[in-house]
Amino acid sequence: MTNAKDRLIVALDLPDALSGLKLVDQIGDDVSFYKIGLGMLTGGGLALARELKDERGKRIFLDMKLFDIGATVESAVRGLAQFDLDFLTVHGDPHVVRAAKEGVGAKDMKILAVTILTSLDRADLDQCCIKSGELQNLVLERAANALAAGADGVIASPQEAALIRALPQAAGKLIVTPGVRPAGAALGDQKRVATPAQAISDGADHIVVGRPIWQAQNPQSAAKIIQAELAKI
C-alpha cells in the first residue's frame, strides 16, 4: 500500500543538482518523494539522486524514459539498479519493458512504462506517424501491452488513470500521473491534466507535480496545500 505522504512526487525539473538540493531544503520534511529527469542528467542528476536517497532518506523516481535495443536497455538498467532507487521509466514498448526487467534482476527498483506523453494530443501523434485511433484507446492498448510484458506500473495522464486501473493487467500495478495541476495553476505545456485529488480518486497511486511547486514563491507552502488536498481523499 502506498504511504499517504509518498503519493506526492515533486519533479526536480531544474538545471542542476545544486538548484535541486536547494529546493529540497526549502520544502523540508513535507515531501518524501522526488523525481529527477533528463533535464538534470548533465547537471549532476544522478549524484543528486544518490545523495537524496542515501543521505536524506528520500524516495527517488528516475525519469529517464529509456528506449533502445534490448541489450542496451538491459545494460543501462542494470547499471542504474545498483543505486537502489525506487522508480525508473522506460518507453512502454514490450521489448523495452522486458529488457528493463532483466536489467533490474533482484533489485527492488520498479519499472514504469510510458504510454503516451501527457504533452501530446492526437495532432501530435499524427505528425509522429502513430497509427490512427482515439488517443485514450491507444494509451490503454500500450498500457495493457507494457503490463503484460512485465512492467511494474505505467505513466499515464490523469484523464486515463481510471480506464487503466480497470484493465485486468493493472491489478496490483502502479499508476503514476504527471500532468497534475492544482486548481487555478497554469497548464504550461500539459494538455491532459487533472487536479491532485481527482487523479488519485481516479486510480493513480502517485501524482507528479513540478512547476506549481518549484515556481511558487513559497515551495513548501505549495507542497503543503497539495498534501492537505490528498489527505482528504
C-alpha positions in Angstrom: 0.0 0.0 0.0 1.2 3.5 -0.9 2.2 5.7 2.1 -0.1 8.7 2.1 2.8 11.1 2.2 4.5 9.4 -0.7 1.6 10.0 -3.1 3.0 13.4 -4.0 6.2 13.2 -6.1 7.8 16.6 -6.7 9.6 16.9 -10.0 13.0 18.5 -9.7 12.9 19.9 -13.2 15.7 22.3 -12.5 19.0 22.8 -14.4 21.4 21.3 -11.9 21.9 19.4 -8.6 22.6 22.5 -6.6 19.3 24.0 -7.6 17.5 20.7 -6.8 19.1 20.4 -3.4 18.2 24.0 -2.5 14.5 23.2 -3.4 14.6 20.0 -1.3 15.9 22.0 1.6 13.2 24.7 1.2 10.5 22.0 1.3 12.0 20.1 4.2 10.1 17.1 5.6 6.8 17.9 3.8 7.8 15.8 0.8 9.4 12.4 0.8 9.5 11.5 -2.9 11.3 13.3 -5.7 11.6 12.9 -9.5 14.8 13.5 -11.3 14.7 13.6 -15.1 16.7 14.0 -18.2 16.9 17.8 -17.9 19.2 17.4 -14.9 21.2 14.5 -16.2 24.2 16.5 -17.2 23.9 18.8 -14.2 24.6 16.2 -11.6 21.2 14.5 -11.5 22.5 11.0 -10.7 24.7 12.4 -7.9 21.7 14.2 -6.5 19.6 11.1 -6.7 22.1 9.2 -4.7 22.5 12.0 -2.1 18.8 12.3 -1.6 18.4 8.6 -1.3 21.4 7.7 0.8 21.8 10.8 3.0 18.3 12.4 3.2 16.2 9.2 3.2 14.1 10.3 0.3 12.5 8.1 -2.3 13.6 8.7 -5.9 11.9 8.4 -9.2 14.5 8.5 -12.0 12.6 9.6 -15.1 14.9 8.6 -18.0 12.3 7.2 -20.4 14.8 4.7 -21.8 14.4 3.5 -25.3 16.9 1.4 -27.3 17.6 -2.1 -28.5 17.0 -4.7 -25.7 20.7 -5.4 -24.9 21.4 -1.7 -24.4 18.3 -1.1 -22.2 19.2 -4.1 -20.1 22.7 -2.9 -19.6 21.6 0.6 -18.7 19.0 -0.5 -16.2 21.5 -2.9 -14.6 23.8 0.0 -14.0 21.1 2.2 -12.6 19.6 -0.5 -10.4 22.8 -0.7 -8.3 21.9 2.7 -6.7 18.7 1.2 -5.1 16.4 3.9 -6.5 12.7 3.4 -6.4 11.2 4.0 -9.8 12.7 4.1 -13.3 10.8 5.0 -16.5 11.2 3.3 -19.9 9.1 3.6 -23.0 6.2 1.1 -23.0 7.2 -0.9 -26.0 7.2 -4.6 -24.9 10.7 -5.4 -25.9 12.0 -2.4 -23.9 10.0 -3.4 -20.8 11.2 -7.0 -20.9 14.8 -5.9 -21.3 14.5 -3.4 -18.4 13.0 -6.1 -16.1 16.0 -8.3 -17.0 18.3 -5.5 -16.1 16.7 -4.9 -12.7 17.2 -8.5 -11.7 16.7 -9.0 -7.9 16.7 -5.3 -7.1 13.5 -3.5 -5.9 13.5 -0.7 -8.4 10.2 -0.5 -10.2 10.0 -0.3 -13.9 7.3 2.1 -15.1 6.2 2.2 -18.7 5.5 5.4 -20.5 2.3 5.1 -22.6 1.9 8.4 -24.5 3.5 11.6 -23.2 1.0 13.9 -21.5 2.1 16.9 -23.6 0.9 15.2 -26.8 -2.6 15.2 -28.4 -3.9 13.5 -31.5 -2.5 16.1 -33.8 1.0 15.5 -32.4 0.6 11.7 -32.9 -0.4 12.3 -36.5 2.9 14.2 -37.0 4.8 11.3 -35.4 3.1 8.8 -37.8 1.5 7.0 -34.9 -1.4 4.8 -36.0 -4.9 6.3 -36.2 -7.4 6.0 -33.3 -8.6 7.8 -30.3 -5.7 8.8 -28.0 -7.3 7.2 -24.9 -7.7 3.9 -26.8 -4.0 4.0 -27.8 -3.0 4.7 -24.2 -5.0 1.7 -23.0 -3.5 -0.6 -25.6 0.0 0.5 -24.8 -0.6 0.2 -21.1 -2.0 -3.3 -21.4 0.9 -4.4 -23.6 3.5 -3.0 -21.3 2.0 -4.5 -18.2 1.7 -7.9 -19.9 5.4 -7.6 -20.7 6.2 -7.3 -17.0 6.1 -3.5 -16.2 5.5 -2.8 -12.5 3.3 0.1 -13.5 2.6 2.8 -16.0 3.0 6.5 -16.5 -0.2 8.0 -17.9 -2.2 11.2 -17.9 -4.8 11.6 -15.1 -7.5 11.5 -17.7 -6.7 7.9 -18.4 -6.0 6.7 -14.9 -9.4 5.3 -14.2 -9.5 3.5 -17.6 -6.1 1.9 -17.0 -7.0 0.9 -13.4 -9.9 -1.0 -14.8 -7.7 -3.1 -17.1 -7.3 -6.8 -15.9 -3.5 -6.4 -16.4 -3.4 -3.4 -14.0 -4.3 -5.5 -10.9 -1.6 -4.8 -8.3 0.3 -2.5 -10.6 1.3 1.2 -10.1 -0.2 4.2 -11.9 1.8 7.4 -11.8 0.4 10.5 -13.3 2.2 13.6 -14.4 0.2 16.5 -15.9 -1.3 17.2 -12.4 -2.2 20.8 -11.7 -3.7 22.2 -8.5 -6.9 24.2 -9.2 -6.1 27.6 -10.7 -2.5 26.7 -11.7 -1.2 27.4 -15.2 -1.3 24.4 -17.5 2.1 25.1 -19.2 2.8 22.6 -21.9 0.5 20.0 -20.4 -2.7 19.2 -22.4 -4.3 16.3 -20.5 -4.5 17.4 -16.8 -6.4 16.9 -13.6 -6.3 18.2 -10.0 -4.3 16.1 -7.5 -7.4 14.8 -5.7 -9.1 13.9 -8.9 -6.0 12.0 -10.2 -5.8 9.9 -7.0 -9.6 9.3 -6.9 -9.4 8.1 -10.5 -6.9 5.3 -9.6 -3.5 6.9 -9.6 -1.1 5.7 -6.8 1.2 8.8 -7.2 1.0 12.2 -8.7 3.9 14.2 -10.1 3.9 17.9 -9.6 6.7 20.2 -10.8 6.3 23.8 -11.8 3.3 24.6 -9.5 5.7 23.8 -6.6 9.2 24.9 -7.7 7.9 28.1 -9.4 5.9 29.1 -6.3 7.1 32.0 -4.1 6.9 29.5 -1.2 7.5 25.9 -2.5 7.0 24.5 1.0 3.6 26.1 1.3 2.6 24.9 -2.3 3.6 21.4 -1.4 1.7 21.5 1.9 -1.5 22.6 0.1 -1.3 19.6 -2.2 -0.6 17.3 0.6 -3.6 18.6 2.5 -5.8 18.1 -0.5 -4.6 14.5 -0.8 -5.1 13.9 2.9 -8.9 14.5 2.5 -9.3 11.6 0.0 
